[in-house]
């Protein structure tokens, strides 16, 4: 299978998963458990499938966030809430979020079809948990029964499968979390300031990462990628695509095309709604 088609399929459906990190339903569900801090809710809900792991494990698997931010966010959270409790809250939030943002899709035949295709792909990913700790945690969760939640869970699995592969590619290149963010920003997909602020990297962290990459010949004096930097970042993205292709190969080109066709209007609607 063409790795680019697999990438396009993942990207088309990604808002169905990613919206949970911004939805009001998630904030309300976590607050009901006594978790009012947004970043605590984010780290705890996404790491909960691995169990009540310490901050060091979250730092390792989330990779590019400021270590102090993770430590502050995770500190004491498992004394207040059990992983199973926050996972149940997250699933309730996903249900409410989807019902609010794309209500017409929830009980549609198109949703049933999309859920079936995505589950087929995700189940193939579940056959390959090696070296993918965050994904492996998610893969132990029970499958929901309602089609819209099956689709959401399948896309969550596919996202974490890809994410762990991406971290593998970054570590092969010897990049730190902050260096990875700098190269991501220079690649042009997301503004550097957005990446730095969302991961709460300090100006000193950012400057040190730039200096390190300059020393490796990845960044020139003008602050832009050198030819070497462009080549290595391109390799990271290509290797990430290759490592993420197997689940999509299982549904084939036709399955990918159909899943994209079904999911695209839902993703667009959800992106528009959450801003």
C-alpha positions in Angstrom: 0.0 0.0 0.0 1.1 3.6 -0.6 2.1 5.0 2.7 0.8 8.4 1.7 -2.7 7.0 1.3 -2.5 5.6 4.8 -1.3 9.0 6.1 -4.2 10.8 4.3 -6.7 8.3 5.8 -5.4 8.9 9.3 -5.4 12.6 8.9 -8.9 12.7 7.5 -10.4 10.9 10.5 -8.1 12.4 13.2 -10.5 15.2 14.2 -13.0 12.5 15.4 -10.4 11.4 18.0 -8.6 14.7 18.6 -11.7 16.7 19.4 -11.9 15.0 22.8 -9.0 17.1 24.0 -10.9 20.3 23.4 -14.6 19.4 24.0 -16.6 20.9 26.8 -18.0 17.5 27.6 -14.5 16.2 28.6 -13.8 19.1 30.8 -17.2 18.7 32.6 -16.7 14.9 33.0 -13.2 15.4 34.5 -14.4 18.2 36.7 -17.1 15.9 38.1 -14.2 13.7 39.3 -12.4 16.6 40.9 -10.0 17.2 38.1 -10.4 20.9 37.2 -7.0 21.5 35.6 -7.2 21.1 31.8 -3.7 19.6 31.4 -4.2 17.2 34.3 -7.3 16.0 32.6 -5.5 15.6 29.3 -2.5 13.7 30.7 -4.5 11.5 33.1 -7.2 10.6 30.6 -4.8 9.7 27.8 -2.3 7.8 30.0 -5.0 6.0 32.0 -5.1 3.0 29.7 -1.5 2.2 31.0 -2.7 2.2 34.6 -1.8 4.5 37.4 1.6 5.2 36.0 4.0 7.8 37.5 4.9 11.0 35.7 8.2 9.5 34.4 6.2 7.0 32.2 4.0 9.8 30.9 7.1 11.9 30.1 8.5 8.9 28.2 5.4 8.2 26.2 4.2 11.8 25.5 7.8 12.7 24.6 7.7 16.4 23.7 5.9 18.1 26.7 7.9 20.0 29.3 8.8 17.5 32.0 7.9 19.9 34.8 4.4 20.3 33.3 3.9 16.6 33.2 5.1 16.2 36.8 2.9 18.9 38.1 -0.1 17.6 36.2 0.2 14.0 37.2 1.3 14.6 40.8 -1.3 13.1 43.1 -3.9 12.5 40.4 -4.1 8.7 41.0 -4.8 9.4 44.7 -7.9 11.2 43.7 -9.2 9.1 40.8 -8.7 5.6 39.5 -7.7 5.1 35.9 -11.0 3.2 35.2 -13.0 6.1 36.5 -11.4 8.6 34.2 -11.6 6.2 31.2 -15.3 5.8 31.8 -15.6 9.6 32.0 -13.7 10.0 28.8 -15.9 7.6 26.9 -19.0 9.4 28.2 -17.5 12.6 27.0 -16.8 11.2 23.6 -20.4 10.0 23.4 -21.8 13.4 24.3 -19.3 15.3 22.1 -20.2 13.3 19.0 -23.9 13.5 19.7 -23.7 17.2 20.0 -21.4 18.0 17.1 -22.6 15.6 14.4 -26.0 14.4 15.7 -27.3 13.4 12.3 -24.4 10.9 11.8 -24.8 9.0 15.1 -27.6 6.6 14.0 -26.8 6.6 10.3 -26.0 3.6 8.1 -22.8 5.5 7.1 -21.6 5.5 10.7 -22.1 1.7 10.9 -20.1 1.3 7.7 -17.3 3.6 8.8 -17.1 2.0 12.2 -16.8 -1.4 10.7 -14.0 -0.4 8.3 -12.0 1.5 11.0 -12.4 -1.4 13.5 -11.0 -3.8 10.9 -7.9 -1.5 10.5 -7.5 -1.0 14.3 -7.7 -4.7 15.0 -4.7 -5.3 12.7 -2.8 -2.6 14.7 -3.6 -4.6 17.8 -1.7 -7.5 16.5 1.5 -5.4 16.5 1.9 -3.8 20.0 5.6 -4.3 20.2 7.5 -1.1 21.1 4.3 0.9 21.3 3.5 1.3 25.0 0.8 4.0 24.9 -1.0 2.2 22.1 -0.7 -1.1 23.9 -2.5 0.4 26.9 -5.3 1.6 24.7 -5.5 -1.8 22.9 -6.5 -3.5 26.2 -9.6 -1.4 26.6 -13.0 -3.0 25.8 -14.6 -2.1 22.5 -17.7 0.1 22.8 -20.9 -1.3 21.3 -22.5 1.8 19.6 -21.1 2.5 16.1 -20.1 6.1 16.7 -18.1 5.1 19.7 -16.6 2.1 17.9 -15.4 4.6 15.3 -14.0 6.9 17.9 -12.2 4.1 19.7 -10.8 2.7 16.5 -9.4 6.1 15.5 -8.0 6.6 19.0 -6.1 3.3 18.6 -4.9 4.2 15.1 -3.7 7.6 16.4 -1.7 6.1 19.3 -0.3 3.4 17.0 1.0 6.1 14.7 2.2 8.3 17.6 4.3 5.6 19.1 5.8 4.9 15.7 6.6 8.6 15.3 8.4 8.6 18.7 10.4 5.6 17.6 11.5 7.5 14.5 12.4 10.6 16.5 14.5 8.7 19.0 16.4 6.9 16.2 17.4 10.4 15.1 18.6 11.1 18.6 16.2 14.1 19.1 15.1 15.3 22.5 11.4 16.3 22.9 12.1 20.0 22.5 14.3 19.4 19.5 11.5 17.4 17.9 9.2 20.3 18.4 11.6 22.7 16.8 11.9 20.5 13.7 8.2 20.1 13.6 7.7 23.9 13.6 10.4 24.4 10.9 8.6 21.8 8.8 5.7 24.3 8.5 2.7 22.2 9.5 2.1 24.0 12.8 3.5 27.4 13.9 6.5 27.1 16.2 4.9 29.4 18.8 1.8 27.2 18.9 4.0 24.1 19.5 6.2 25.8 22.1 3.3 27.3 24.1 1.0 24.2 24.0 3.9 22.0 25.3 4.9 24.8 27.7 8.5 24.9 26.7 10.5 27.8 28.1 12.4 30.2 25.9 15.6 28.8 27.3 14.6 25.2 26.3 13.7 26.4 22.8 16.9 28.3 22.4 19.0 25.4 23.6 17.2 23.0 21.2 17.9 25.4 18.3 21.5 25.6 19.2 21.9 21.9 19.5 20.3 21.4 16.1 22.5 24.1 14.6 25.5 22.2 16.0 24.3 19.0 14.3 24.0 20.9 11.0 20.2 20.7 10.8 19.6 24.5 11.2 21.6 27.3 9.6 22.5 30.7 10.9 19.3 32.1 9.4 17.2 29.8 11.8 15.8 27.7 8.9 16.5 24.1 8.0 19.6 23.3 6.1 19.5 20.7 3.4 20.5 18.1 5.9 17.8 19.2 8.3 15.1 19.0 5.6 16.4 15.6 4.6 16.3 14.2 8.2 12.9 15.6 9.0 11.6 14.2 5.7 13.0 10.8 6.7 11.3 11.0 10.1 7.9 11.7 8.4 8.4 9.0 5.8 9.5 6.4 8.4 6.5 7.3 10.6 4.2 6.7 7.6 5.9 3.4 6.9 5.5 2.2 10.5 1.8 3.2 10.5 0.8 1.6 7.2 -0.1 -2.0 8.2 -3.6 -1.3 9.6 -4.6 0.6 6.5 -3.1 -2.1 4.2 -5.6 -4.5 5.8 -8.5 -2.5 4.4 -6.8 -1.7 1.1 -7.0 1.3 -1.2 -10.8 0.9 -1.6 -11.4 0.7 2.2 -9.2 3.8 2.7 -11.0 5.8 0.1 -14.4 4.8 1.4 -13.4 5.6 5.0 -12.1 9.0 4.0 -15.3 9.7 2.0 -17.5 8.7 4.9 -15.5 10.5 7.6 -14.5 13.7 5.9 -17.8 15.6 6.4 -17.9 14.6 10.1 -14.3 15.6 10.7 -14.9 19.0 9.0 -18.0 19.6 11.1 -16.2 18.7 14.3 -13.2 20.9 13.5 -15.5 23.8 12.8 -17.4 23.3 16.0 -14.4 23.1 18.3 -12.6 25.9 16.5 
